[in-house]
Amino acid sequence: MLKKMKIRIMGVFLCAVMVFSGVTPSKAADYSARTSVPANTNSYYYSANNPFYTWNLWTWCTWYAYGRAYEILGSKPDLSTKAASRWFSDNKTKYDSGKGGYAYSTNYYSAKLGAIACYSGHVQVVEAVAANGAPSKISTGGHSGGGGAAFQQPKDKDWTKWRSFRYGQDYDKNTFKGYIYILNGNANPVATQSVKANFYDYAAKQSIGTTNAVLAKTITVENASIKNVSKVGIILYNSNGKQIASKEEKPVPAGNKINAWYDVNSELKCQLTPGAAYQYKFYAVVNGSTYYSTTWSFRTNAAVTVNFSAYAKKYSIGQTNAVLSRTITVQNASIKDVSRVGIALYNASWQYIGGKTEKPIPVGNQINAWYNVNSELGVRLNRRTKYYYRFQATLWGTTFYGDWMTFTTK
């Protein structure tokens, strides 16, 4: 369930994204195109290894191209750290003078795997080559136009910063300047990309109660399609690390993410203890392999209590009528969480003779509840007769009862 947004980049396209994962170079046949956004844990893109990240230029095309080159080579690339418009000329000058750089070409139809394709204000990476020598698929950061599958993904777990990524068609061959062959014309070495599953907080569904909890995470995958996730699940442990419940299910992706949440009571069939500590972890099955999150912990809220005390201001006993009242307060919960209050009235033989429930109106941190037996309960009392009654309050779906009280009419 990825939120989508459009990003317009004005002026020079300095696009970037950085990651370092310590993968081992592989053979040409193992070249793996990047078709998804690098995770924010990938230090080729998100660390001091990438100067554009250090300069707060993540999401720019230069940030991404630099990080992708680092990822392909497995070592620091000898590329320009200036604006995208300078990359090709800076590399050409360095290479021609024998001071470093990479082989290059200005022929649009001489693309090679892993090459940096340079334009008048943009850089991108060649991920596949067509029969005519032009790029058939590219990956790029920063620029979401020019066709292809453009989308944006959140940068980090707080989901407040955004980065753009596109895997698809070429940017704009009319502004093409040249290729930088970071592999010097060879498709070897190339860093293979391992699949990763990322688990982020999904606060919209997460909640911790007294005897229940709803545990939620947003799941994304790297170097695989979200549609390749066949199962997601959760494992719940007590404070000693002993498994007490679990559940697995087939996910329903929303865009490029999966929002998964589990109600511990109703779905995991587990009743939690008030004020107790628990641990849990999520997992996702991607292409047949299971990927686990880190282990998180939480503590349930302390036990909730509801107190019923005297409210003399509205209490009175007559011959055939009475006004019965109680002041209601709660502990370890908000008085606003009380959804209903009421009363039940019984005669001396403990036969129910009337009652009422209603939505309360809190006053500060308490509820003052009172009922006129004649007018509100519809009961006419007998003179000099004993009766029993008790008040009740419903909090978070649970009904709490006060002590039995008694009175005798005059």
Phi and psi in degrees as a GROMACS rama.xvg file:
@    title "Ramachandran Plot"
@    xaxis  label "Phi"
@    yaxis  label "Psi"
@TYPE xy
-86.4928  128.866  LEU-2
-72.5245  134.76  LYS-3
-107.961  146.859  LYS-4
-153.705  154.319  MET-5
-96.3865  138.677  LYS-6
-120.902  122.567  ILE-7
-103.74  121.589  ARG-8
-105.875  118.296  ILE-9
-98.5422  153.324  MET-10
76.1416  -142.449  GLY-11
-73.7811  134.719  VAL-12
-82.5043  97.0248  PHE-13
-103.688  85.9649  LEU-14
-101.191  140.84  CYS-15
-153.122  156.867  ALA-16
-163.099  134.748  VAL-17
-128.87  140.819  MET-18
-155.168  142.31  VAL-19
-137.632  118.194  PHE-20
-124.086  3.68329  SER-21
68.8137  33.1743  GLY-22
-81.5853  160.63  VAL-23
-97.4981  134.432  THR-24
-56.6898  148.987  PRO-25
-132.255  -177.237  SER-26
-75.6225  164.583  LYS-27
-58.2859  -37.2882  ALA-28
-64.9447  -17.5143  ALA-29
-93.7015  4.61019  ASP-30
-54.2488  127.191  TYR-31
-119.088  114.991  SER-32
-68.1414  141.881  ALA-33
-84.2352  117.649  ARG-34
-114.917  1.27121  THR-35
-138.115  163.027  SER-36
-67.8847  134.856  VAL-37
-62.5172  142.53  PRO-38
-68.1616  155.102  ALA-39
-71.7491  -2.42717  ASN-40
-93.9178  -3.37052  THR-41
-82.1607  108.416  ASN-42
-78.1937  -5.99899  SER-43
-63.1995  -31.5903  TYR-44
-104.703  -42.6941  TYR-45
-110.192  70.788  TYR-46
-170.722  178.545  SER-47
-68.0038  -10.2533  ALA-48
-60.5247  -28.4351  ASN-49
-107.552  110.179  ASN-50
-61.5512  -29.9097  PRO-51
-69.2159  -30.4716  PHE-52
-68.2982  -43.0449  TYR-53
-59.1614  -33.0325  THR-54
-89.4185  14.773  TRP-55
62.8459  32.6158  ASN-56
-108.806  24.3475  LEU-57
-63.0282  151.461  TRP-58
88.8105  -13.6471  THR-59
-82.9258  157.586  TRP-60
-65.7457  -34.4429  CYS-61
-66.7607  -38.9302  THR-62
-59.5627  -47.0975  TRP-63
-67.517  -48.3572  TYR-64
-61.7038  -39.1291  ALA-65
-64.7676  -46.2659  TYR-66
-64.4812  -38.8442  GLY-67
-67.3839  -40.1994  ARG-68
-62.5939  -41.8755  ALA-69
-60.3083  -41.9885  TYR-70
-65.5881  -41.6847  GLU-71
-67.5986  -45.5064  ILE-72
-77.9255  -31.7052  LEU-73
79.2593  7.15826  GLY-74
-149.023  167.258  SER-75
-62.8656  125.86  LYS-76
-77.3551  149.724  PRO-77
-93.8456  67.1222  ASP-78
-116.618  161.917  LEU-79
-64.3354  148.209  SER-80
-113.279  25.3332  THR-81
-106.285  -165.713  LYS-82
-61.3437  154.315  ALA-83
-55.6492  -34.7603  ALA-84
-65.1508  -16.0059  SER-85
-97.098  -11.7474  ARG-86
-59.832  -48.9446  TRP-87
-66.7825  -47.2528  PHE-88
-66.8659  -38.2733  SER-89
-63.8196  -42.0792  ASP-90
-66.8817  -41.7411  ASN-91
-60.8513  -45.7106  LYS-92
-60.9379  -45.5029  THR-93
-64.7316  -44.6456  LYS-94
-68.1499  -43.7455  TYR-95
-65.847  -28.1482  ASP-96
-89.2825  -0.920947  SER-97
72.7668  21.0356  GLY-98
-104.787  22.5575  LYS-99
121.06  -152.543  GLY-100
77.8571  -170.561  GLY-101
-131.619  159.29  TYR-102
-57.751  154.72  ALA-103
-146.895  171.659  TYR-104
-155.768  146.643  SER-105
-102.113  2.95238  THR-106
-83.9528  114.34  ASN-107
-58.0408  -30.5578  TYR-108
-94.7726  34.6031  TYR-109
-131.014  36.7024  SER-110
-66.623  148.525  ALA-111
-135.678  152.875  LYS-112
-55.4584  133.435  LEU-113
81.3759  -5.12231  GLY-114
-67.4442  147.71  ALA-115
-88.9047  116.358  ILE-116
-89.2544  122.143  ALA-117
-108.174  139.544  CYS-118
-128.68  -179.667  TYR-119
-64.0428  -24.2383  SER-120
-149.555  28.5436  GLY-121
-158.192  149.679  HIS-122
-132.705  147.55  VAL-123
-151.812  175.76  GLN-124
-118.082  134.384  VAL-125
-79.5328  119.611  VAL-126
-106.006  -18.9511  GLU-127
-155.985  149.72  ALA-128
-120.541  133.323  VAL-129
-78.592  170.022  ALA-130
-61.9003  -28.312  ALA-131
-86.3393  4.72626  ASN-132
90.0358  -4.73483  GLY-133
-84.9556  159.17  ALA-134
-64.9847  129.847  PRO-135
-96.7679  -25.5838  SER-136
-145.129  138.201  LYS-137
-130.886  160.909  ILE-138
-123.323  143.924  SER-139
-156.102  153.432  THR-140
-107.585  164.856  GLY-141
81.1966  -49.5976  GLY-142
-101.395  125.697  HIS-143
-112.686  10.4867  SER-144
-100.002  -170.662  GLY-145
77.2301  21.8196  GLY-146
83.7702  -179.556  GLY-147
85.3272  -177.546  GLY-148
-90.6763  92.5541  ALA-149
-91.0177  135.075  ALA-150
-160.433  166.198  PHE-151
-122.582  150.013  GLN-152
-135.706  152.879  GLN-153
-67.0196  144.943  PRO-154
-78.1501  -40.3381  LYS-155
-143.108  179.98  ASP-156
-67.4099  -18.7588  LYS-157
-82.424  -3.29658  ASP-158
57.6389  28.4154  TRP-159
-107.954  -14.9954  THR-160
-115.181  149.327  LYS-161
-126.234  151.582  TRP-162
-133.846  153.048  ARG-163
-111.552  151.124  SER-164
-150.812  146.077  PHE-165
-144.622  131.529  ARG-166
-120.268  120.567  TYR-167
167.939  -133.424  GLY-168
-76.1161  168.197  GLN-169
-64.1578  157.763  ASP-170
-69.2939  -69.0517  TYR-171
-167.531  96.1833  ASP-172
-64.282  -17.6496  LYS-173
-68.1484  -21.0587  ASN-174
-109.187  18.238  THR-175
-65.1821  137.319  PHE-176
-112.132  -36.5159  LYS-177
162.222  171.927  GLY-178
-104.929  144.696  TYR-179
-109.854  115.03  ILE-180
-87.7259  88.4223  TYR-181
-64.6461  -20.6179  ILE-182
-95.8036  11.1201  LEU-183
52.8368  41.7243  ASN-184
89.6677  -7.39033  GLY-185
-107.581  151.901  ASN-186
-94.8889  25.0979  ALA-187
-143.67  131.121  ASN-188
-87.1334  161.669  PRO-189
-139.413  134.247  VAL-190
-78.7173  125.66  ALA-191
-75.5049  153.215  THR-192
-111.449  119.2  GLN-193
-86.3739  149.883  SER-194
-71.887  139.881  VAL-195
-133.075  145.575  LYS-196
-113.448  131.179  ALA-197
-113.303  139.851  ASN-198
-122.857  118.179  PHE-199
-116.302  156.447  TYR-200
-62.4794  141.528  ASP-201
-123.965  79.7438  TYR-202
-62.2279  -24.3061  ALA-203
-60.4855  -26.3142  ALA-204
-115.7  -9.23271  LYS-205
-78.2209  131.957  GLN-206
-156.479  145.656  SER-207
-121.62  125.77  ILE-208
-114.039  -154.351  GLY-209
-87.3528  -49.6734  THR-210
-120.884  10.1764  THR-211
-146.869  164.118  ASN-212
-155.184  149.151  ALA-213
-112.93  117.371  VAL-214
-106.434  129.829  LEU-215
-140.275  142.881  ALA-216
-144.345  149.361  LYS-217
-99.2489  129.998  THR-218
-112.23  128.819  ILE-219
-125.495  161.175  THR-220
-127.362  153.139  VAL-221
-119.162  137.822  GLU-222
64.6931  29.4811  ASN-223
-162.531  161.344  ALA-224
-84.0654  144.951  SER-225
-60.161  -23.3549  ILE-226
-72.6991  -13.4318  LYS-227
-81.4319  -3.90036  ASN-228
-80.9433  111.307  VAL-229
-92.0677  -28.1428  SER-230
-144.276  147.339  LYS-231
-132.018  156.906  VAL-232
-165.435  -179.549  GLY-233
-141.511  147.45  ILE-234
-125.988  129.424  ILE-235
-111.002  135.082  LEU-236
-125.472  156.235  TYR-237
-81.9653  -175.464  ASN-238
-67.0517  -18.2971  SER-239
-91.2121  3.20509  ASN-240
84.8156  11.7131  GLY-241
-86.6037  129.584  LYS-242
-67.5208  130.219  GLN-243
-120.003  -14.5945  ILE-244
-167.095  159.238  ALA-245
-162.131  163.334  SER-246
-156.722  143.037  LYS-247
-131.291  145.157  GLU-248
-154.501  164.655  GLU-249
-81.8403  125.99  LYS-250
-81.7782  162.179  PRO-251
-120.271  97.224  VAL-252
-62.3666  148.741  PRO-253
-124.807  103.21  ALA-254
69.6986  -125.5  GLY-255
-109.153  30.3352  ASN-256
-151.036  167.051  LYS-257
-127.149  124.519  ILE-258
-98.0933  113.665  ASN-259
-115.885  133.572  ALA-260
-147.01  150.96  TRP-261
-136.752  128.668  TYR-262
-85.0372  116.193  ASP-263
-60.8864  -42.2275  VAL-264
-67.2619  -56.0895  ASN-265
-82.3187  -30.0014  SER-266
-101.868  -38.3739  GLU-267
-93.1472  -4.62785  LEU-268
55.4577  46.1613  LYS-269
-133.851  128.125  CYS-270
-96.7818  124.296  GLN-271
-88.8011  158.507  LEU-272
-95.4597  132.017  THR-273
-57.9317  136.987  PRO-274
69.7212  18.4731  GLY-275
-103.865  153.957  ALA-276
-95.5912  142.968  ALA-277
-139.444  162.077  TYR-278
-127.809  155.556  GLN-279
-158.271  159.699  TYR-280
-147.454  149.034  LYS-281
-97.914  163.503  PHE-282
-150.251  160.572  TYR-283
-138.51  138.408  ALA-284
-99.9152  113.201  VAL-285
-118.657  120.549  VAL-286
51.5539  37.7755  ASN-287
87.5325  -9.05596  GLY-288
-105.133  143.544  SER-289
-98.4885  129.718  THR-290
-118.383  125.817  TYR-291
-103.432  148.698  TYR-292
-80.561  176.188  SER-293
-70.0285  170.313  THR-294
-94.0485  125.492  THR-295
-104.7  163.474  TRP-296
-133.631  157.471  SER-297
-154.112  163.685  PHE-298
-128.563  131.693  ARG-299
-68.325  159.65  THR-300
-69.9803  154.805  ASN-301
-63.616  159.822  ALA-302
-59.1449  137.246  ALA-303
-86.647  137.687  VAL-304
-126.665  148.124  THR-305
-119.913  127.563  VAL-306
-110.42  137.951  ASN-307
-119.43  114.709  PHE-308
-122.551  167.092  SER-309
-65.664  143.936  ALA-310
-130.757  82.0085  TYR-311
-63.3432  -25.2007  ALA-312
-57.7943  -30.4742  LYS-313
-118.14  17.06  LYS-314
-102.118  128.227  TYR-315
-156.337  146.995  SER-316
-123.697  126.585  ILE-317
-115.394  -159.546  GLY-318
-81.6873  -44.856  GLN-319
-125.764  11.6604  THR-320
-147.823  164.404  ASN-321
-156.77  150.054  ALA-322
-112.792  116.19  VAL-323
-107.967  137.245  LEU-324
-145.5  158.768  SER-325
-154.71  147.023  ARG-326
-98.7785  128.654  THR-327
-110.904  128.831  ILE-328
-130.201  162.053  THR-329
-130.472  156.311  VAL-330
-122.053  141.753  GLN-331
63.6819  29.4112  ASN-332
-163.391  168.477  ALA-333
-93.2108  141.501  SER-334
-60.4128  -23.7302  ILE-335
-72.2506  -12.8035  LYS-336
-82.2733  -6.98113  ASP-337
-76.4381  116.312  VAL-338
-94.0951  -26.8478  SER-339
-144.93  147.187  ARG-340
-131.88  159.583  VAL-341
-172.488  -176.413  GLY-342
-143.967  150.026  ILE-343
-129.405  133.954  ALA-344
-118.926  134.614  LEU-345
-129.792  153.408  TYR-346
-85.4959  -175.121  ASN-347
-66.1534  -19.3561  ALA-348
-92.1406  11.2066  SER-349
61.5329  36.8562  TRP-350
-98.7226  132.744  GLN-351
-67.8129  127.607  TYR-352
-122.327  -5.55369  ILE-353
169.637  160.332  GLY-354
-175.057  175.912  GLY-355
-163.492  143.905  LYS-356
-127.379  151.825  THR-357
-158.185  165.595  GLU-358
-77.3988  126.703  LYS-359
-82.5853  164.817  PRO-360
-122.391  100.253  ILE-361
-62.9934  145.926  PRO-362
-120.814  103.213  VAL-363
65.2762  -124.269  GLY-364
-103.583  25.3884  ASN-365
-148.071  166.935  GLN-366
-124.276  123.026  ILE-367
-97.6068  111.074  ASN-368
-114.901  132.814  ALA-369
-147.312  152.227  TRP-370
-137.822  129.707  TYR-371
-83.7095  115.969  ASN-372
-60.5806  -41.3847  VAL-373
-68.3033  -57.4576  ASN-374
-81.4062  -29.4458  SER-375
-101.405  -35.7186  GLU-376
-94.5097  -12.6145  LEU-377
69.766  30.995  GLY-378
-121.627  130.101  VAL-379
-99.9915  122.907  ARG-380
-84.549  157.56  LEU-381
-92.243  149.97  ASN-382
-70.612  146.314  ARG-383
49.038  46.8015  ARG-384
-124.67  143.476  THR-385
-90.1634  139.955  LYS-386
-137.132  157.693  TYR-387
-121.06  148.498  TYR-388
-155.506  158.973  TYR-389
-149.79  149.305  ARG-390
-93.2685  162.32  PHE-391
-145.375  157.754  GLN-392
-144.981  137.665  ALA-393
-104.444  122.311  THR-394
-129.138  121.097  LEU-395
54.634  36.072  TRP-396
86.6254  -5.28855  GLY-397
-108.657  135.088  THR-398
-96.1233  126.426  THR-399
-108.309  139.718  PHE-400
-115.112  142.677  TYR-401
-81.7254  176.289  GLY-402
-68.5211  155.032  ASP-403
-69.3678  133.225  TRP-404
-118.359  158.34  MET-405
-136.656  154.187  THR-406
-151.929  160.465  PHE-407
-128.095  129.283  THR-408
-70.0847  160.359  THR-409
